[in-house]
Structure formats: C-alpha cells, structure tokens
Amino acid sequence: MRPTGLSCWYTVPMPSGPFRVGGEVLATHDERDARVRYWLRAGTRDVPLDEREIVIGRGDECEIDIHERGVSGRHARIRVEKGLVLVEDLGSATGTFVNGTRAYGPVALKPGDCITIGTRVLEIYEYEPGPPSEVRDRPTPISGIAALSKGSLAAPETNIHGPDTHRRPRRPTVRFEEFESAGRLAERMLAAGRAVTAEQILAERILDVLEAARAGELPTIEMIDAIGRYGIKLANATLDTRWADAVIELHTLAARPLRLEPLRRLAVLRSRTRLGDDERISQYCAVLRSRYGAMSPVEQSLSLLVADLMRAPNRDR
C-alpha cells in the first residue's frame, strides 16, 4: 500500500533493512529549492523541511519509512515552526535520540544534529546555494550520515586542563543511561568510519562529567568505567590525545585504575602517538600507589598494569 499523494518510493539499502522515503518529498542537489532553508539527509536522499509535518516510522503512511523491528508505525515527526526545526517522539517504545540523548517532548534541532531511530541516523543540515559542483560533491557515507567537517564540531579547548575549560557553562549532570546510549551510538559511527560524528556525540558529555568531577561531584564507578572505555576508543580513532588525557584525569580524581580493555587500547595509542601530559600521567600513577593498600586484588593488578604501561617509552609526536 502506498500513501496517497506520493508518486513513488525510493529504497536505499541499509545495514539492517530497507529505508524508504516517499518520492515527492525528495530532491536531488540539482533540484533543490533554495527557498527551503533546512533539509534532512535520509540515506542517500535529501528531504526538504518546510512548513508541513514529516512523519517517520514503519507505517505505509509515513513519509520516511524505517522498516525494522523496534520502530513504531508512527515513531516520530519533524516539523518547522516559526523558523525552528522540531523533532518529537510520538510515544514509541524504543525512543527517538538527538545526538545520543533521548528526546522527551519537542526538541529543537540545528544543522549538524543527528536523529537516531532504531539503527538509522538522519542528519539535519542547512542548504546554502552555491556552484553546482560544490553542492554535488558533498559525500554521503554508507551509514546514511552526510560527512561532517571538523568545523561543524564545537571542539573542546586544546588544553582540557587549562582555565578556559572552567568557563564553559555547566550543564545538568550527565546520567549514566544517557552516556551509555551515546557511547553505543558513537561506536556505530566509529565502525562506519565516522570518527568526527562519534566525537561530536561524545565530546560535550565527557567534558561535562570531567568538570563536575573537578568540582567535587565524582560520577559513579560505572560512569567512570564507561568514559574510560569510550574515551580511549575515541582517542584511538581520532588520534586526538585530549580524550586520553580527559580519561586519565577523571580516573586520577576518582583514584581508580583503568579497566583492562581501555588499558590495552591505551597501549596501542601510545604506540601510535605521544600522550599529551607526562606530569598528569605521573600524578595518576602516584595516586594509584597511594591507594594501593585499600584496593581489591583486581584493582591492584590493574594498577600495576597502569604503572607498567606508563613506564614504557612514549612515542614521539
């Protein structure tokens, strides 16, 4: 059954099922209406976001059909209201996520934001008319997310230990469930070769937790371990050692040894590039030594592995 008013369906092969978008709401780069400011990248096609409502879900009446288990018949909707692009979950069981955070009620979107429904990721972008070659050359990876440039990420400060970091406005404490969901999404982006998108998903959350820890609000053990796991993966994928430095500082503040998996990944990272702050690494080892007698046998073993790893020569940049 095809919804009334749609002339055809385009089916785009995706990793775990078909992803269809109604033909009349699509446009190629050459056909794009310059009067429409915001667009939705869905698979390999672009959907204009004008004043009408776009429903996403499994149902045949949906203009964007994501046909996979866990996606509701009418899962979410996107609309433009007073110049704002809003996405709203329609009571689905599995939720709608914006940049890894579950959406409750209407959520305003900006260019570069990613919406996750099921295993599908859609991207909001702003159309800026230009020479045809500049528009057509915008790559679309197999994950269905348009490639993001480094400039699209509000990158954290070069020195995460410096005073500028403390001037960042504090946001509400990141919940473990939110961070774990964002981490799993970031892992999927890394597996698809989308390291910049993974960094966009995790960057603010890692720094928010670190700032709270600096202020004396230590996170739970499960949060510390999760940041160690995802932060070191991110550092390896981007070769940006700020994330390794952030992980080490957080574990220093918590006097907690890194778990085995991130330790192994940290060893790989040290073989590829030099970690940023030798003094902070020495401080971390000193904190672990001072706490050694109060640790469990497993933590003591991990502390010794940390010390062995940090004693190894650090690769020059």
C-alpha positions as CSV (number, residue, x, y, z in Angstrom):
1,M,0.0,0.0,0.0
2,R,1.3,3.4,-1.0
3,P,0.3,6.6,0.8
4,T,-2.0,9.0,-1.0
5,G,-0.2,11.8,-2.9
6,L,3.2,10.1,-3.2
7,S,4.2,9.2,-6.7
8,C,6.9,6.6,-6.0
9,W,9.2,5.0,-3.4
10,Y,12.9,5.1,-3.3
11,T,14.5,2.2,-1.4
12,V,18.0,2.7,-0.1
13,P,20.0,-0.4,1.0
14,M,20.9,0.0,4.7
15,P,22.9,-2.2,7.1
16,S,19.9,-3.9,8.7
17,G,16.9,-3.3,6.5
18,P,15.2,-1.1,3.9
19,F,14.9,2.6,4.5
20,R,12.3,4.3,2.2
21,V,11.4,7.9,1.6
22,G,8.4,9.0,-0.4
23,G,9.3,10.2,-3.8
24,E,7.6,13.6,-3.8
25,V,9.3,14.8,-0.7
26,L,12.8,14.1,-2.1
27,A,15.1,16.3,-4.2
28,T,18.4,15.8,-5.8
29,H,21.0,18.5,-5.3
30,D,20.3,19.9,-8.7
31,E,16.5,20.1,-8.0
32,R,16.8,21.7,-4.5
33,D,14.5,24.7,-3.8
34,A,16.7,27.5,-2.5
35,R,13.7,28.8,-0.6
36,V,13.9,25.8,1.8
37,R,16.5,26.5,4.4
38,Y,16.7,23.2,6.3
39,W,17.0,19.7,4.9
40,L,17.1,16.2,6.3
41,R,19.7,13.8,5.0
42,A,18.0,10.4,5.0
43,G,20.1,7.6,3.4
44,T,21.3,8.9,0.1
45,R,18.4,11.3,-0.4
46,D,17.5,14.8,0.9
47,V,14.2,15.8,2.3
48,P,13.1,19.4,2.4
49,L,11.9,20.6,5.8
50,D,9.2,23.2,5.1
51,E,6.0,24.1,6.9
52,R,4.5,20.6,6.6
53,E,4.9,17.8,9.1
54,I,7.0,14.8,8.2
55,V,6.2,11.5,10.0
56,I,8.9,8.8,10.5
57,G,8.1,5.2,11.2
58,R,7.2,1.7,9.9
59,G,3.7,2.6,8.7
60,D,3.0,2.9,5.0
61,E,1.5,6.4,5.6
62,C,4.9,7.7,6.9
63,E,6.8,9.9,4.5
64,I,10.1,8.4,5.9
65,D,9.6,4.7,6.4
66,I,12.2,2.9,8.5
67,H,11.2,-0.7,8.2
68,E,12.9,-2.6,11.1
69,R,12.0,-4.1,14.4
70,G,11.8,-1.7,17.3
71,V,10.5,1.2,15.1
72,S,6.8,2.1,15.7
73,G,4.2,2.6,13.0
74,R,4.2,6.4,13.7
75,H,7.5,6.7,15.6
76,A,8.4,10.4,15.4
77,R,7.7,13.6,13.5
78,I,9.6,16.6,12.3
79,R,8.1,20.0,11.7
80,V,9.2,23.6,11.2
81,E,7.6,26.1,13.5
82,K,8.4,29.8,13.5
83,G,11.8,29.1,11.8
84,L,12.7,26.3,14.3
85,V,13.1,22.6,13.2
86,L,11.5,20.4,15.9
87,V,11.6,16.7,16.3
88,E,9.1,14.9,18.6
89,D,8.8,11.3,19.6
90,L,5.3,10.0,19.2
91,G,5.2,7.7,22.1
92,S,7.4,5.0,20.7
93,A,8.7,2.1,22.9
94,T,12.4,2.5,21.9
95,G,12.6,6.2,21.7
96,T,14.0,8.9,19.4
97,F,17.5,10.2,20.1
98,V,19.1,13.5,19.2
99,N,22.9,13.3,19.2
100,G,22.6,10.3,21.5
101,T,20.2,11.8,24.0
102,R,16.7,10.6,24.2
103,A,14.1,13.2,23.2
104,Y,11.2,13.9,25.5
105,G,8.7,16.3,24.0
106,P,9.6,18.6,21.1
107,V,13.3,19.1,20.7
108,A,14.8,22.0,18.6
109,L,17.4,21.0,16.1
110,K,20.3,22.8,14.5
111,P,22.4,22.0,11.4
112,G,24.7,19.1,12.1
113,D,22.4,17.4,14.6
114,C,21.8,13.7,14.2
115,I,18.5,11.9,14.9
116,T,18.6,8.2,15.7
117,I,15.6,6.0,15.3
118,G,16.2,2.3,15.6
119,T,19.6,1.8,13.9
120,R,19.1,4.6,11.4
121,V,20.7,8.0,11.7
122,L,19.4,11.1,9.9
123,E,21.2,14.5,9.8
124,I,19.8,18.0,9.7
125,Y,21.7,20.4,7.5
126,E,21.3,24.0,6.2
127,Y,21.3,24.5,2.5
128,E,23.5,27.2,1.2
129,P,23.2,27.8,-2.5
130,G,26.4,27.7,-4.3
131,P,28.1,26.4,-7.5
132,P,26.6,23.0,-8.5
133,S,30.0,21.3,-8.2
134,E,30.3,22.4,-4.5
135,V,26.8,21.1,-3.7
136,R,27.1,17.8,-5.5
137,D,30.4,16.9,-4.1
138,R,29.0,16.6,-0.6
139,P,29.8,12.9,0.2
140,T,27.3,10.6,1.8
141,P,28.8,7.6,3.6
142,I,27.2,4.2,3.8
143,S,25.9,5.0,7.3
144,G,23.4,7.5,5.9
145,I,25.0,10.5,7.6
146,A,26.4,13.3,5.5
147,A,30.1,13.8,6.2
148,L,30.7,16.5,8.8
149,S,33.8,18.7,8.6
150,K,35.9,19.5,11.7
151,G,34.4,22.9,11.6
152,S,31.0,21.6,12.3
153,L,32.1,20.3,15.7
154,A,32.3,22.7,18.6
155,A,35.7,21.3,19.6
156,P,36.8,21.4,23.2
157,E,39.7,23.6,24.1
158,T,43.1,22.4,23.1
159,N,44.2,22.1,26.7
160,I,41.5,20.5,28.7
161,H,43.3,21.2,31.9
162,G,43.5,24.9,31.4
163,P,41.4,27.6,33.0
164,D,39.3,28.2,29.8
165,T,37.6,24.9,30.3
166,H,36.1,26.1,33.6
167,R,34.4,29.0,31.9
168,R,32.3,26.6,29.8
169,P,28.7,26.9,31.0
170,R,27.9,23.9,33.3
171,R,25.0,21.7,32.1
172,P,22.9,19.3,34.1
173,T,24.8,16.2,35.3
174,V,25.0,13.6,32.5
175,R,23.1,10.4,33.5
176,F,24.8,7.0,33.0
177,E,22.0,5.7,30.9
178,E,22.3,8.8,28.6
179,F,26.0,8.4,28.3
180,E,25.9,4.7,27.6
181,S,23.3,5.3,24.9
182,A,25.5,8.0,23.4
183,G,28.6,5.7,23.6
184,R,26.8,2.9,21.7
185,L,25.8,5.3,19.0
186,A,29.4,6.6,18.8
187,E,30.7,3.0,18.5
188,R,28.4,2.5,15.5
189,M,29.7,5.7,14.0
190,L,33.3,4.6,14.5
191,A,32.6,1.2,12.9
192,A,31.2,3.1,9.9
193,G,34.3,5.3,9.7
194,R,32.5,8.4,11.0
195,A,35.1,9.4,13.7
196,V,34.1,13.1,13.5
197,T,30.5,12.3,14.2
198,A,31.4,10.0,17.1
199,E,33.5,12.9,18.6
200,Q,30.5,15.2,18.2
201,I,28.3,12.8,20.1
202,L,30.7,12.2,23.0
203,A,32.8,15.4,23.4
204,E,30.5,17.6,25.4
205,R,29.4,14.7,27.6
206,I,32.9,13.7,28.5
207,L,33.9,17.2,29.4
208,D,30.7,17.8,31.4
209,V,31.4,14.8,33.6
210,L,35.1,15.9,33.9
211,E,34.1,19.4,35.0
212,A,31.7,18.0,37.6
213,A,34.5,15.8,38.9
214,R,36.8,18.7,39.2
215,A,34.2,20.5,41.2
216,G,34.0,17.5,43.6
217,E,31.0,15.8,42.1
218,L,32.6,12.4,41.3
219,P,30.5,10.2,39.0
220,T,29.6,6.6,39.7
221,I,32.0,3.8,39.1
222,E,30.0,2.6,36.1
223,M,30.2,6.1,34.6
224,I,33.9,6.3,35.2
225,D,34.4,2.9,33.5
226,A,32.2,3.9,30.6
227,I,34.1,7.1,30.0
228,G,37.3,5.1,30.1
229,R,36.0,2.6,27.6
230,Y,34.5,5.1,25.1
231,G,37.1,7.9,25.6
232,I,40.1,5.7,24.8
233,K,38.3,4.3,21.7
234,L,37.6,7.8,20.6
235,A,41.3,8.8,21.2
236,N,42.5,5.9,19.1
237,A,40.1,6.6,16.2
238,T,40.9,10.3,16.0
239,L,44.5,10.3,17.3
240,D,43.4,13.2,19.4
241,T,45.0,12.6,22.8
242,R,42.8,15.2,24.5
243,W,40.4,12.3,25.1
244,A,43.0,10.1,26.6
245,D,44.1,13.0,28.8
246,A,40.5,13.5,29.9
247,V,40.1,9.8,30.8
248,I,43.4,9.8,32.8
249,E,42.4,13.0,34.7
250,L,39.0,11.6,35.6
251,H,40.5,8.3,36.8
252,T,43.1,10.3,38.8
253,L,40.3,12.4,40.5
254,A,38.5,9.1,41.3
255,A,41.7,7.3,42.3
256,R,40.5,4.4,40.1
257,P,42.7,2.2,37.8
258,L,41.6,1.9,34.2
259,R,39.9,-1.3,33.2
260,L,41.7,-3.9,31.1
261,E,40.1,-3.1,27.7
262,P,40.9,0.6,27.8
263,L,44.3,-0.1,29.1
264,R,45.0,-2.3,26.1
265,R,43.7,0.4,23.8
266,L,45.8,3.0,25.6
267,A,48.9,0.9,25.0
268,V,48.0,0.8,21.3
269,L,47.5,4.6,21.3
270,R,50.9,5.2,23.0
271,S,52.5,3.1,20.2
272,R,50.9,5.4,17.6
273,T,51.3,8.9,19.1
274,R,52.6,10.6,22.2
275,L,50.2,11.2,25.1
276,G,49.8,14.9,25.9
277,D,50.7,15.4,29.6
278,D,53.5,13.4,31.2
279,E,53.1,15.3,34.5
280,R,49.4,14.3,34.7
281,I,50.3,10.6,33.9
282,S,52.9,10.7,36.7
283,Q,50.3,12.1,39.1
284,Y,47.9,9.4,38.1
285,C,50.5,6.7,38.9
286,A,51.3,8.3,42.2
287,V,47.6,8.4,43.2
288,L,47.2,4.7,42.4
289,R,50.3,3.9,44.5
290,S,48.9,5.8,47.5
291,R,45.6,3.9,47.3
292,Y,47.2,0.5,46.5
293,G,46.6,-1.0,50.0
294,A,42.9,-0.2,50.0
295,M,42.2,-1.7,46.6
296,S,40.8,-5.1,45.8
297,P,43.1,-7.7,44.3
298,V,41.7,-7.0,40.8
299,E,42.2,-3.2,41.2
300,Q,45.8,-3.8,42.5
301,S,46.6,-5.9,39.4
302,L,45.2,-3.2,37.1
303,S,47.2,-0.5,39.0
304,L,50.4,-2.5,38.3
305,L,49.5,-2.7,34.6
306,V,48.9,1.1,34.6
307,A,52.3,1.6,36.1
308,D,54.0,-0.7,33.6
309,L,52.3,0.9,30.7
310,M,53.2,4.4,31.8
311,R,56.8,3.5,32.3
312,A,57.1,2.3,28.7
313,P,58.7,4.8,26.3
314,N,56.1,7.3,24.9
315,R,56.2,7.6,21.2
316,D,57.4,11.0,19.9
317,R,54.8,13.1,18.1
